[in-house]
Amino acid sequence: QAQLVESGGGLVQPGGSLRLSCVASGIIFSIYNMGWYRQAPGKQRELVAIITSGKITNYADSVKGRFTISRDNAKNTMYLQMNSLKPEDTAVYYCKAIRPGTPYNTWGQGTQVTVSS
């Protein structure tokens, strides 16, 4: 059974950094496209960044130049390095696995990121 587990969230001051991790099990991680999404209170879930199985990346305009998505297929793990954090980055961050060419996808349970002084 596919499972994604996020970690690394927490409380950080504006301008600070965090690194989120998403560990996958039950899937052939290397063939999946992976994404980070976030949902702030009262707002819809939005795409933050994606990385394909071929390690092509794409970012939301709001995080370009501050966030970096990466993956380590040997560890079945995806990362999101977040620098220069802003209060508007506060949200629950979710990882998602998408099998290319199919409607199949799975979500993690989310990790809270709070940016506040």
C-alpha positions as CSV (number, residue, x, y, z in Angstrom):
1,Q,0.0,0.0,0.0
2,A,1.4,3.4,-1.0
3,Q,2.3,5.7,1.8
4,L,3.9,9.2,1.9
5,V,5.1,10.6,5.2
6,E,6.2,14.3,5.5
7,S,8.4,15.7,8.2
8,G,10.5,18.8,8.9
9,G,7.8,21.4,9.5
10,G,7.8,23.7,12.5
11,L,7.8,27.3,13.7
12,V,10.5,29.6,12.1
13,Q,11.0,33.3,12.1
14,P,10.7,35.4,8.9
15,G,13.9,35.1,6.9
16,G,14.6,31.6,8.3
17,S,14.9,28.3,6.6
18,L,13.4,24.8,6.9
19,R,13.8,21.6,5.0
20,L,10.9,19.3,4.5
21,S,11.2,15.6,3.7
22,C,8.7,13.2,2.2
23,V,9.5,9.5,2.5
24,A,7.6,7.1,0.2
25,S,6.9,3.5,0.6
26,G,4.8,1.0,-1.3
27,I,5.5,2.5,-4.7
28,I,8.4,2.4,-7.2
29,F,9.5,5.9,-6.2
30,S,11.8,6.5,-9.1
31,I,9.1,6.4,-11.8
32,Y,6.8,8.8,-10.0
33,N,6.5,12.5,-10.5
34,M,6.5,14.1,-7.1
35,G,5.1,17.4,-5.9
36,W,4.8,19.7,-2.9
37,Y,1.6,21.5,-2.2
38,R,0.4,23.7,0.5
39,Q,-2.9,24.9,2.0
40,A,-3.2,27.9,4.2
41,P,-6.3,28.4,6.5
42,G,-9.3,29.5,4.4
43,K,-7.5,29.0,1.1
44,Q,-7.4,26.3,-1.5
45,R,-4.6,23.9,-1.8
46,E,-1.9,25.1,-4.2
47,L,1.0,23.7,-6.0
48,V,4.4,24.8,-4.6
49,A,6.9,22.8,-6.7
50,I,7.1,19.6,-8.7
51,I,9.9,17.3,-9.8
52,T,9.5,14.7,-12.4
53,S,11.0,11.2,-12.5
54,G,13.7,12.7,-14.8
55,K,14.3,15.5,-12.2
56,I,12.9,18.3,-14.2
57,T,11.6,20.9,-11.7
58,N,9.0,23.6,-11.8
59,Y,8.0,26.2,-9.1
60,A,5.1,28.5,-8.3
61,D,6.1,32.1,-8.9
62,S,5.7,32.9,-5.2
63,V,8.5,30.6,-4.2
64,K,10.9,30.8,-7.2
65,G,14.4,31.7,-6.0
66,R,13.6,30.8,-2.4
67,F,12.6,27.1,-2.5
68,T,14.4,24.2,-4.0
69,I,12.8,20.8,-4.6
70,S,15.0,17.7,-5.0
71,R,14.7,13.9,-4.7
72,D,16.9,11.0,-3.7
73,N,15.7,7.9,-5.4
74,A,18.0,5.7,-3.5
75,K,16.3,6.8,-0.3
76,N,12.7,7.0,-1.7
77,T,12.7,10.6,-0.4
78,M,11.8,14.0,-1.8
79,Y,12.9,17.3,-0.2
80,L,11.9,20.9,-0.1
81,Q,14.5,23.3,1.0
82,M,12.8,26.6,2.0
83,N,14.9,29.7,2.5
84,S,14.0,33.4,3.1
85,L,10.7,32.3,4.6
86,K,7.8,34.8,4.8
87,P,4.7,34.8,6.9
88,E,2.6,34.1,3.8
89,D,4.4,30.8,3.5
90,T,2.5,29.6,6.6
91,A,0.5,26.6,5.6
92,V,0.2,22.8,5.9
93,Y,2.6,21.3,3.3
94,Y,1.7,18.1,1.6
95,C,3.6,15.8,-0.7
96,K,2.0,14.0,-3.6
97,A,3.1,11.2,-5.8
98,I,1.8,11.0,-9.4
99,R,2.2,8.0,-11.6
100,P,2.9,9.4,-15.1
101,G,0.3,8.5,-17.7
102,T,-2.3,7.4,-15.2
103,P,-4.8,9.1,-12.9
104,Y,-3.2,7.4,-9.9
105,N,-1.9,9.6,-7.2
106,T,-1.5,9.6,-3.5
107,W,-1.1,12.2,-0.8
108,G,0.8,12.5,2.5
109,Q,-0.8,13.6,5.7
110,G,0.8,17.0,5.7
111,T,3.3,18.9,7.9
112,Q,2.6,22.4,9.4
113,V,4.9,25.2,8.6
114,T,4.5,28.4,10.6
115,V,6.5,31.6,9.8
116,S,6.1,34.1,12.6
117,S,8.1,36.4,14.8
